[in-house]
Amino acid sequence: MKLTRNQRRQLEKLAPHVDRVTATDRAFFEQHPDRLHRVRLTSQAEIAQLETEAGQLLQPPMGWCWFSIIRKVPGGRVRVFATNRQGAETGLDVPEDLANAVFETVAPPSARKAEAALRGRGRV
């Protein structure tokens, strides 16, 4: 995907905000070493990042919002995004098996490639 100069600048501005959010994912997995998945609300910075990359607004249906599903893999983490009704459970309220099933359902091929690359790097 080729980004315009304006898109690249916008992504650079958003990066520190997204980094702060993804640091909470790392902390979650450090505090809960038995978990391989996390479900949380997607931050406004992440939504802005997705919209910048897509070049369009990403509006969920009325009464729904964006969620991030994070999978811990050797070597890092992979994030995917999905919409669900507002007020849906997040964090430890989502059982591991359900979080895994959601990840498996919504993960695009690019997430599978990223996961495979991280797993390969994690074994080194």
C-alpha positions in Angstrom: 0.0 0.0 0.0 1.4 3.3 -1.1 0.8 6.2 1.3 0.8 9.9 0.5 3.2 12.3 2.2 0.3 13.7 4.2 -0.8 10.2 5.3 2.8 9.4 6.4 3.0 12.6 8.4 -0.4 11.9 10.1 0.8 8.3 11.0 4.0 9.8 12.5 1.9 12.1 14.7 -0.3 9.2 15.8 2.5 6.8 16.5 3.3 7.9 20.1 -0.4 7.7 21.1 -0.8 4.3 19.6 2.5 3.2 21.2 1.0 4.2 24.6 -2.1 2.0 24.0 -0.1 -1.0 22.8 2.1 -0.7 25.9 -1.0 -1.5 27.9 -1.3 -4.7 25.9 2.2 -5.7 26.8 1.5 -4.9 30.5 -1.8 -6.9 30.4 0.1 -10.0 29.2 2.9 -9.5 31.8 0.2 -9.3 34.5 -1.7 -12.3 33.1 0.9 -14.7 31.8 -1.8 -17.4 31.4 -3.6 -15.4 28.7 -2.9 -15.5 25.0 -5.6 -13.0 24.0 -7.0 -9.7 25.1 -10.2 -7.9 24.0 -10.4 -4.2 24.6 -12.0 -1.0 23.2 -10.0 0.4 20.3 -8.5 3.8 21.2 -9.3 6.9 19.2 -5.6 7.0 18.1 -5.9 3.5 16.7 -9.1 4.4 14.8 -7.4 7.5 13.4 -4.5 5.4 12.4 -6.7 2.9 10.6 -8.7 5.6 8.9 -5.5 7.3 7.7 -4.2 4.1 6.3 -7.5 3.3 4.6 -8.0 6.9 3.4 -11.6 7.0 4.6 -13.7 7.2 7.7 -14.5 3.9 9.4 -17.9 4.3 11.0 -19.3 1.3 12.8 -23.1 0.7 12.7 -25.2 2.8 15.1 -24.9 1.4 18.7 -21.7 -0.4 17.8 -18.0 0.5 18.4 -14.5 -0.8 17.5 -12.8 -3.4 19.5 -9.2 -4.6 19.4 -8.4 -8.3 19.7 -4.8 -8.9 20.6 -3.0 -12.2 20.4 0.3 -12.8 22.2 2.7 -14.8 20.1 6.4 -15.6 20.7 8.2 -12.5 19.6 5.4 -10.0 20.0 1.7 -9.4 19.6 -0.8 -9.2 16.7 -3.8 -6.9 16.7 -7.0 -7.2 14.7 -10.0 -5.0 14.8 -13.7 -5.7 14.8 -17.0 -4.0 15.6 -19.4 -5.2 18.3 -22.3 -3.6 20.2 -21.4 -0.9 22.7 -21.1 -2.3 26.2 -19.8 -5.7 25.1 -17.4 -7.3 27.6 -13.7 -6.7 27.4 -10.5 -7.7 29.3 -10.7 -10.6 31.7 -14.5 -10.7 31.3 -13.9 -12.3 27.9 -12.9 -16.0 28.4 -9.7 -17.1 26.7 -11.5 -19.5 24.4 -14.0 -16.9 23.2 -11.2 -14.3 22.6 -9.4 -16.9 20.6 -12.5 -17.7 18.5 -13.1 -14.0 17.8 -9.5 -13.6 16.7 -9.7 -16.6 14.4 -12.9 -15.3 12.9 -11.9 -11.7 12.2 -8.1 -12.0 11.5 -7.3 -11.0 7.9 -4.5 -12.7 5.9 -2.2 -9.8 6.7 -2.6 -10.6 10.4 -1.8 -14.3 9.7 1.4 -13.3 7.9 2.4 -11.0 10.7 1.8 -13.7 13.2 3.9 -16.2 11.2 6.7 -13.7 10.9 6.7 -13.0 14.7 6.6 -16.7 15.5 9.6 -17.3 13.3 11.5 -14.4 14.8 10.5 -15.5 18.4 12.3 -18.8 17.9 15.7 -17.2 17.2 
